[in-house]
């Protein structure tokens, strides 16, 4: 197998755990505890959050487990973070017309957004709200303003359909520590009817997220210290 490239770190974060052979062929044979984790994004994001409220909701109410191997193997974990971030910095050079992407999130995550910056990677879609991501406790809907001001990755621009098994999700990924503004919006009747949470209840709110340009805020230093002391 070849050494994993930055683009493979992105694919892995998105849930495509296939390995790339020396010939560039992607095969699904990995048995490693870390590199075979198809929901690695849950643990990778959990390590970036300030506090545990969001993760208590994810684990105890929604039944999702985190993978402790990402703490035991911090060098690999940091390589994943930095690989994805390097790709985002490269994408920052491109000029794009602004558009809106969408995300179904849990209400508890609103506390993080209201602090004024993304605390973890934030994934959203250029398409409609993905009802398959609504299996959460008390969901909210997010519209995210995408512009050239903010670093992000468009999976469909970086990967082909053969390289990424979730290509059709039209995913956009924003980095952690990105400053943002948040504004409450009105839910439409269609949104209340179409999106249901894990208890079959409609969304409890809708918000517009406007990310700004990346700054190396104090949170970045705190995360580095957290890893170093582990």
C-alpha positions in Angstrom: 0.0 0.0 0.0 1.1 3.6 -0.7 1.5 6.1 2.1 -1.9 7.8 2.6 -2.1 11.2 0.9 -4.0 14.2 2.1 -6.8 13.4 -0.3 -7.1 9.9 1.3 -7.4 11.6 4.7 -10.4 13.5 3.3 -12.0 10.3 1.9 -11.4 8.6 5.2 -13.1 11.4 7.2 -16.1 11.1 4.9 -16.5 7.4 5.5 -14.7 5.8 2.5 -12.1 3.5 4.1 -10.8 1.9 1.0 -7.0 1.8 0.7 -5.1 2.9 -2.3 -2.7 0.3 -3.8 0.7 1.2 -5.4 -1.2 1.2 -8.7 -3.7 3.7 -7.4 -6.6 1.2 -7.2 -8.9 1.6 -4.2 -9.7 -1.7 -2.4 -11.8 -2.4 0.7 -9.5 -4.8 2.7 -8.4 -2.7 5.7 -8.7 -4.4 9.1 -6.9 -1.8 11.2 -8.9 -0.6 14.2 -8.4 3.1 13.2 -8.3 3.0 9.4 -11.4 0.7 9.0 -13.7 3.0 11.1 -16.4 4.1 8.7 -17.8 6.6 11.2 -14.5 8.1 12.2 -15.8 11.6 11.8 -17.8 11.2 15.1 -14.7 10.6 17.2 -12.6 13.1 15.2 -15.1 15.8 15.8 -15.7 14.9 19.4 -12.0 15.4 20.2 -12.3 19.0 19.0 -15.4 20.1 21.0 -15.0 22.2 24.1 -16.8 20.2 26.8 -18.9 17.0 26.5 -22.5 18.1 26.3 -22.8 17.4 22.6 -21.1 14.0 22.9 -23.3 13.0 25.9 -26.3 13.6 23.6 -24.7 11.6 20.8 -23.7 8.7 23.0 -26.5 8.3 25.6 -29.5 9.6 23.7 -28.7 8.6 20.1 -26.7 5.5 20.9 -23.6 6.3 18.8 -20.2 5.1 20.1 -16.8 6.8 19.9 -13.6 5.0 19.0 -10.8 5.3 21.7 -8.1 4.2 19.2 -8.0 7.8 18.0 -6.7 8.9 21.4 -4.3 6.0 21.7 -2.9 6.8 18.2 -2.7 10.6 18.3 0.0 10.9 15.6 -2.4 9.3 13.1 -5.3 11.4 14.4 -3.3 14.6 13.9 -2.2 13.5 10.4 -5.9 13.2 9.5 -6.7 16.7 10.8 -3.7 18.4 9.1 -4.1 16.5 5.8 -7.7 17.7 5.5 -6.8 21.2 6.6 -4.0 21.5 4.0 -6.5 20.7 1.3 -8.8 23.4 2.6 -6.0 25.9 2.5 -5.3 25.0 -1.2 -9.0 25.4 -2.0 -8.9 28.9 -0.5 -7.0 30.2 -3.6 -10.1 29.6 -5.8 -12.7 32.2 -6.4 -16.3 31.0 -6.2 -19.7 32.5 -6.4 -21.5 32.4 -3.1 -24.2 29.8 -2.6 -26.0 28.1 0.3 -25.5 24.6 1.6 -27.7 22.8 4.1 -27.3 20.6 7.2 -29.5 18.8 9.6 -28.0 19.1 13.1 -28.9 18.4 16.7 -30.3 21.3 18.8 -27.5 20.8 21.4 -24.9 21.8 18.7 -26.5 25.2 18.6 -24.6 26.0 21.9 -21.3 25.6 20.0 -22.3 27.8 17.1 -23.6 30.6 19.4 -20.0 30.8 20.8 -19.0 32.4 17.5 -17.0 29.7 15.7 -17.1 26.2 14.5 -15.6 23.9 17.1 -15.2 20.9 14.8 -15.4 20.1 11.1 -18.9 20.9 9.8 -20.3 18.9 6.9 -23.2 20.2 4.8 -24.7 19.5 1.4 -25.2 21.5 -1.8 -28.4 19.6 -2.3 -31.5 19.5 0.0 -31.6 18.6 3.6 -30.5 14.9 3.9 -33.3 13.2 5.8 -30.9 10.2 6.5 -29.0 12.5 8.8 -32.0 13.5 10.9 -31.8 10.4 13.2 -30.8 12.7 16.1 -32.4 14.0 19.3 -34.2 17.3 18.6 -33.0 18.5 15.2 -32.4 21.9 13.8 -31.9 22.9 10.2 -28.9 25.0 9.0 -28.4 27.0 5.9 -24.7 27.8 5.5 -23.5 30.7 3.3 -20.6 29.4 1.2 -18.3 32.0 -0.3 -14.6 32.6 -1.2 -14.0 34.2 2.2 -14.0 30.9 4.1 -11.8 27.8 3.6 -13.7 24.7 2.8 -13.7 21.6 0.6 -16.2 20.6 -2.1 -15.9 16.8 -2.2 -17.2 16.7 -5.8 -14.5 19.1 -7.0 -11.7 17.2 -5.2 -12.8 13.6 -5.9 -14.4 11.6 -8.7 -17.4 9.3 -8.3 -15.0 6.3 -8.5 -12.8 7.8 -5.7 -15.6 8.5 -3.2 -18.5 6.2 -2.4 -20.6 9.1 -1.1 -20.1 11.3 -4.1 -23.8 11.9 -4.6 -24.2 13.5 -1.2 -22.8 16.7 -2.7 -20.8 17.3 0.5 -19.1 20.6 1.6 -16.8 20.5 4.6 -15.8 23.5 6.7 -12.8 23.4 9.2 -12.9 23.9 12.9 -12.1 27.3 14.5 -13.9 29.2 11.8 -15.6 32.4 13.0 -19.2 32.7 12.1 -22.4 34.7 12.5 -25.7 33.0 13.2 -29.2 34.2 12.5 -32.6 32.5 13.2 -34.8 31.8 10.3 -38.5 30.7 10.0 -39.2 27.1 9.3 -41.5 26.4 6.4 -44.5 24.1 6.5 -42.7 21.8 4.1 -39.6 21.5 6.2 -41.7 20.7 9.3 -43.4 18.0 7.4 -40.4 16.5 5.6 -37.8 16.4 8.3 -38.4 14.3 11.5 -36.0 13.6 14.3 -35.3 10.2 15.9 -38.6 10.6 17.9 -40.5 11.5 14.7 -40.8 15.1 15.8 -40.3 18.1 13.4 -37.3 20.4 13.6 -37.2 22.8 16.6 -35.5 25.6 14.7 -33.8 26.9 11.6 -30.7 29.1 11.4 -28.5 30.8 8.8 -24.7 30.3 9.4 -22.3 32.8 7.8 -18.7 31.7 8.2 -15.9 34.2 8.0 -12.2 34.0 7.2 -10.0 31.6 9.2 -8.2 33.0 12.3 -5.8 31.1 14.5 -7.9 31.6 17.6 -7.1 30.6 21.2 -9.1 27.4 20.7 -6.5 26.1 18.3 -3.8 26.5 21.0 -6.1 24.8 23.6 -6.6 21.7 21.3 -2.8 21.4 20.7 -2.2 21.5 24.4 -5.0 18.9 25.0 -3.3 16.5 22.6 0.2 17.1 23.9 -0.9 16.4 27.5 -2.7 13.2 26.7 
